[in-house]
């Protein structure tokens, strides 16, 4: 449909500023030659009751409102993630949690587990040539334990005799208490010294036995086992095993004697109090049995990891030139 020139001019009438002449159009030429600055009308939507204007603050708020909501959601998600990690950590360190689990480090047992009596017999064979040191240590332990058990009752009698004005009884009990204190101190020192000597003897004999056993193995054994692992067995494992006489047996016998004496004194004073103490000791013993089993597994895992770390260190230090050439220091540190 053809549109007349007059209608086209009426529709496309430019907006002219005040005092400017209109632009003339020639129908003969096809070139548009404006003589003035042309301005097109701007559409303004307004109402008498509800005027609506587009401001910069409305435009910016519309653009950044979704972004602020996304940031708030991200902060909430991160906060919940942190709370979840803390809850999982607390649950893992509680009794029965995954932090206490050693299942990942358990390996198939090749040999039969060693019993306590078998281990004590083997240890006794190592120190039987110097058995007099063990006998002196146990004798000093018994005398020191009996002296410490007798001190509370004698101290009580001396206090009561002093309150009642019994000078002779107080003097006699005080002298006996001083003698027991001196005896306990001397025997405790003798016990510690003898057990330390026995511990040193045990370490030396144990390392000699282990080393003689290692060097008598077949060549295939050295192909399977690493040098660092074997040196760790000679060093850390023998030292850990020697603590059985120096610490464990010493403390076990001492606590058994002192606990028995304390229980007898409680039975003489008040049997309900003795029964309550016996009940508490039974509960603690059950807890210690469970903890002892876990500690046994943990000690084995600790020694295995120590042996592995020593093996890695032995390999890296013996081949340090190759490690330095390839720049693998950080990798070897991670392996260790």
C-alpha positions as CSV (number, residue, x, y, z in Angstrom):
1,X,0.0,0.0,0.0
2,X,1.4,3.3,-1.0
3,X,1.6,6.0,1.6
4,X,1.2,9.6,0.6
5,X,4.0,12.0,1.1
6,X,1.8,14.4,3.2
7,X,0.9,11.6,5.6
8,X,4.6,10.6,5.9
9,X,5.5,14.2,6.7
10,X,2.8,14.4,9.3
11,X,3.9,11.2,11.1
12,X,7.6,12.0,11.0
13,X,7.5,15.7,12.1
14,X,10.7,16.4,14.0
15,X,10.8,18.1,17.3
16,X,12.3,21.6,16.8
17,X,13.7,23.7,19.5
18,X,12.4,27.2,20.0
19,X,13.6,29.6,17.3
20,X,14.8,27.0,14.8
21,X,13.6,26.6,11.3
22,X,12.2,23.4,10.1
23,X,14.1,21.0,7.9
24,X,13.1,20.9,4.2
25,X,12.9,17.7,2.2
26,X,13.2,17.5,-1.5
27,X,11.2,14.8,-3.3
28,X,13.6,15.0,-6.2
29,X,16.7,13.8,-4.4
30,X,17.2,10.7,-2.3
31,X,19.7,12.3,0.1
32,X,18.6,13.2,3.6
33,X,20.2,16.5,4.5
34,X,19.1,17.8,7.9
35,X,19.9,21.4,8.6
36,X,19.2,21.3,12.3
37,X,19.8,18.9,15.2
38,X,16.9,16.4,15.1
39,X,15.4,15.3,18.4
40,X,12.8,12.5,18.8
41,X,10.0,12.7,21.3
42,X,10.6,10.8,24.6
43,X,7.7,8.8,25.9
44,X,6.8,9.7,29.5
45,X,4.3,7.5,31.3
46,X,2.7,9.4,34.2
47,X,-0.6,9.4,36.0
48,X,-2.2,12.1,38.0
49,X,-2.7,9.9,41.0
50,X,0.3,7.5,40.7
51,X,3.2,9.2,39.0
52,X,5.9,6.6,38.1
53,X,9.5,7.6,37.5
54,X,12.5,5.4,36.7
55,X,15.3,6.4,39.1
56,X,18.8,5.1,39.4
57,X,18.2,3.6,42.9
58,X,15.3,1.5,41.5
59,X,17.4,0.3,38.6
60,X,20.4,-0.6,40.8
61,X,18.2,-2.4,43.4
62,X,16.5,-4.4,40.7
63,X,19.9,-5.5,39.3
64,X,21.7,-6.3,42.6
65,X,18.8,-7.8,44.6
66,X,19.2,-11.3,43.2
67,X,23.0,-11.2,43.7
68,X,22.6,-10.3,47.4
69,X,20.1,-13.1,47.8
70,X,22.6,-15.5,46.2
71,X,25.4,-14.3,48.6
72,X,23.2,-14.8,51.6
73,X,22.4,-18.3,50.4
74,X,26.1,-19.1,49.9
75,X,26.9,-17.8,53.4
76,X,24.2,-20.0,54.9
77,X,25.4,-23.0,53.0
78,X,29.0,-22.4,54.2
79,X,27.8,-22.0,57.8
80,X,25.9,-25.3,57.7
81,X,28.9,-27.0,56.1
82,X,31.1,-25.8,59.0
83,X,28.6,-26.9,61.6
84,X,28.3,-30.3,59.9
85,X,32.1,-30.8,59.9
86,X,32.3,-30.0,63.6
87,X,29.4,-32.4,64.4
88,X,31.2,-35.1,62.4
89,X,34.5,-34.4,64.2
90,X,32.9,-34.5,67.7
91,X,31.1,-37.8,66.7
92,X,34.4,-39.3,65.4
93,X,36.3,-38.6,68.6
94,X,33.6,-39.9,70.9
95,X,34.0,-43.6,72.1
96,X,33.3,-45.9,69.2
97,X,33.9,-43.2,66.6
98,X,35.9,-43.5,63.4
99,X,38.9,-41.6,64.9
100,X,39.5,-44.6,67.2
101,X,39.1,-47.2,64.5
102,X,42.2,-49.1,63.4
103,X,40.5,-51.3,60.8
104,X,42.2,-49.6,57.9
105,X,45.6,-50.4,59.3
106,X,44.9,-54.0,60.3
107,X,46.8,-56.6,58.3
108,X,46.5,-60.3,58.0
109,X,48.3,-62.1,60.8
110,X,50.9,-64.5,59.6
111,X,52.0,-65.9,63.0
112,X,50.0,-66.8,66.0
113,X,49.4,-64.0,68.6
114,X,51.9,-64.1,71.5
115,X,50.4,-64.7,74.9
116,X,51.6,-63.0,78.1
117,X,53.1,-66.1,79.7
118,X,55.0,-67.0,76.6
119,X,56.4,-63.5,76.4
120,X,57.4,-63.5,80.0
121,X,59.2,-66.8,79.7
122,X,61.1,-65.6,76.7
123,X,62.1,-62.4,78.5
124,X,63.2,-64.4,81.6
125,X,65.5,-66.4,79.4
126,X,67.2,-63.2,78.3
127,X,67.8,-61.9,81.9
128,X,68.2,-65.2,83.8
129,X,72.0,-64.9,83.8
130,X,71.6,-61.7,85.9
131,X,68.7,-62.9,87.9
132,X,70.0,-61.5,91.2
133,X,69.2,-58.0,89.9
134,X,65.6,-59.0,89.4
135,X,65.4,-60.6,92.8
136,X,66.8,-57.5,94.5
137,X,64.4,-55.3,92.6
138,X,61.4,-57.4,93.6
139,X,62.5,-57.6,97.2
140,X,62.9,-53.8,97.4
141,X,59.6,-53.4,95.7
142,X,57.8,-55.6,98.3
143,X,59.5,-53.9,101.3
144,X,58.7,-50.4,99.9
145,X,55.1,-51.3,99.3
146,X,54.6,-52.8,102.8
147,X,56.2,-49.7,104.3
148,X,53.9,-47.4,102.4
149,X,50.8,-49.5,103.4
150,X,51.7,-49.4,107.1
151,X,52.3,-45.6,107.2
152,X,48.6,-44.4,107.3
153,X,47.6,-46.6,110.3
154,X,50.7,-45.7,112.3
155,X,50.2,-42.0,111.5
156,X,46.6,-42.2,112.8
157,X,47.7,-43.9,116.0
158,X,50.4,-41.3,116.6
159,X,47.9,-38.5,116.1
160,X,45.3,-40.0,118.5
161,X,48.0,-40.7,121.1
162,X,49.1,-37.1,120.9
163,X,45.5,-35.9,121.4
164,X,45.0,-38.2,124.5
165,X,48.3,-37.2,126.0
166,X,50.0,-40.6,125.7
167,X,53.6,-39.4,125.4
168,X,55.2,-42.9,125.4
169,X,52.9,-44.2,122.7
170,X,53.3,-41.1,120.6
171,X,57.2,-41.3,120.9
172,X,57.2,-45.0,119.9
173,X,54.8,-44.5,117.0
174,X,56.8,-41.5,115.8
175,X,60.0,-43.4,115.8
176,X,58.4,-46.3,113.9
177,X,57.0,-43.8,111.4
178,X,60.4,-42.3,110.8
179,X,61.9,-45.7,110.3
180,X,59.2,-46.7,107.8
181,X,59.7,-43.5,105.8
182,X,63.5,-44.1,105.6
183,X,63.0,-47.7,104.6
184,X,60.4,-46.8,102.0
185,X,62.7,-44.2,100.5
186,X,65.8,-46.4,100.4
187,X,63.9,-49.4,99.0
188,X,62.1,-47.3,96.4
189,X,65.5,-46.0,95.1
190,X,67.0,-49.5,95.1
191,X,63.9,-50.8,93.3
192,X,64.2,-48.1,90.6
193,X,67.9,-48.6,90.1
194,X,67.7,-52.4,89.9
195,X,64.8,-52.3,87.4
196,X,66.8,-49.7,85.3
197,X,69.8,-52.1,85.3
198,X,67.6,-55.0,84.3
199,X,66.0,-52.9,81.6
200,X,69.5,-52.1,80.1
201,X,70.5,-55.8,80.2
202,X,67.2,-56.8,78.6
203,X,67.7,-54.3,75.7
204,X,71.2,-55.5,75.0
205,X,70.4,-59.2,75.1
206,X,67.2,-58.6,73.0
207,X,69.0,-56.7,70.3
208,X,71.8,-59.3,70.1
209,X,69.2,-62.0,69.7
210,X,67.2,-60.1,67.1
211,X,70.3,-59.2,65.1
212,X,71.7,-62.8,65.2
213,X,68.3,-64.0,64.0
214,X,68.2,-61.5,61.1
215,X,71.7,-62.1,59.8
216,X,71.0,-65.9,59.8
217,X,68.0,-65.5,57.5
218,X,68.0,-66.6,53.8
219,X,68.8,-64.1,51.1
220,X,65.2,-64.0,49.9
221,X,64.3,-62.5,53.3
222,X,66.4,-59.4,52.6
223,X,64.8,-59.1,49.2
224,X,61.4,-58.9,50.8
225,X,62.2,-56.7,53.8
226,X,63.6,-53.2,53.6
227,X,66.7,-52.0,55.4
228,X,64.8,-49.3,57.2
229,X,62.2,-51.7,58.5
230,X,64.9,-54.1,59.9
231,X,66.8,-51.3,61.6
232,X,63.6,-50.0,63.1
233,X,62.9,-53.4,64.6
234,X,66.4,-53.4,66.1
235,X,66.0,-50.0,67.5
236,X,62.5,-48.8,68.4
237,X,60.8,-52.2,68.8
238,X,63.5,-53.6,71.1
239,X,63.4,-50.4,73.3
240,X,59.6,-50.5,73.4
241,X,59.6,-54.2,74.5
242,X,62.2,-53.6,77.1
243,X,59.9,-51.2,78.9
244,X,57.9,-54.2,80.0
245,X,60.3,-54.9,82.9
246,X,61.3,-51.3,83.6
247,X,57.8,-49.9,83.8
248,X,54.9,-52.2,83.3
249,X,55.8,-55.1,85.6
250,X,57.2,-52.7,88.2
251,X,54.0,-50.7,88.3
252,X,51.7,-53.7,88.2
253,X,53.3,-55.4,91.1
254,X,53.5,-52.2,93.1
255,X,49.9,-51.3,92.6
256,X,48.7,-54.8,93.3
257,X,50.5,-54.9,96.7
258,X,49.4,-51.4,97.7
259,X,45.8,-52.0,96.5
260,X,45.6,-55.2,98.5
261,X,47.0,-53.6,101.6
262,X,44.6,-50.6,101.3
263,X,41.6,-53.0,100.9
264,X,42.6,-54.9,104.0
265,X,42.8,-51.6,106.0
266,X,39.4,-50.6,104.7
267,X,37.9,-54.0,105.7
268,X,39.2,-53.5,109.2
269,X,37.8,-50.0,109.4
270,X,34.4,-50.3,107.6
271,X,33.3,-53.1,105.3
272,X,30.6,-51.0,103.5
273,X,33.4,-48.5,102.5
274,X,35.6,-51.4,101.4
275,X,32.8,-52.9,99.3
276,X,32.1,-49.6,97.6
277,X,35.8,-49.2,96.8
278,X,36.0,-52.8,95.5
279,X,33.0,-52.0,93.2
280,X,34.7,-48.9,91.8
281,X,37.9,-50.8,91.3
282,X,36.0,-53.5,89.4
283,X,34.5,-51.0,87.0
284,X,37.8,-49.3,86.5
285,X,39.4,-52.7,85.8
286,X,36.8,-53.5,83.1
287,X,37.5,-50.1,81.5
288,X,41.3,-50.7,81.6
289,X,40.9,-54.2,80.0
290,X,39.0,-52.7,77.0
291,X,41.6,-49.8,76.8
292,X,44.4,-52.3,77.0
293,X,43.2,-54.2,74.0
294,X,42.9,-51.0,72.0
295,X,46.4,-49.8,73.2
296,X,47.9,-53.1,72.1
297,X,46.6,-52.6,68.5
298,X,47.6,-49.0,68.6
299,X,51.1,-49.8,69.7
300,X,51.5,-52.4,66.9
301,X,50.2,-49.9,64.3
302,X,52.6,-47.2,65.7
303,X,55.6,-49.4,65.4
304,X,54.6,-50.5,61.9
305,X,54.3,-46.9,60.7
306,X,57.6,-46.0,62.4
307,X,59.3,-48.8,60.6
308,X,57.8,-47.6,57.3
309,X,59.0,-44.1,57.9
310,X,62.5,-45.3,58.7
311,X,62.5,-47.3,55.5
312,X,61.5,-44.3,53.4
313,X,64.2,-42.2,55.1
314,X,66.8,-44.9,54.5
315,X,66.0,-45.0,50.8
316,X,66.0,-41.3,50.4
317,X,69.2,-40.6,52.2
318,X,71.1,-43.4,50.4
319,X,70.0,-42.1,47.0
320,X,70.1,-38.4,47.8
321,X,72.0,-37.5,44.6
322,X,69.2,-38.9,42.5
323,X,66.5,-37.2,44.6
324,X,68.3,-33.9,44.2
325,X,68.8,-34.3,40.4
326,X,65.0,-34.9,39.9
327,X,63.9,-32.4,42.5
328,X,61.9,-34.9,44.4
329,X,62.5,-33.6,47.9
330,X,58.9,-32.6,48.4
331,X,57.7,-36.0,47.2
332,X,60.0,-37.9,49.5
333,X,58.9,-35.7,52.4
334,X,55.3,-36.6,51.6
335,X,56.2,-40.3,51.5
336,X,57.9,-40.0,54.9
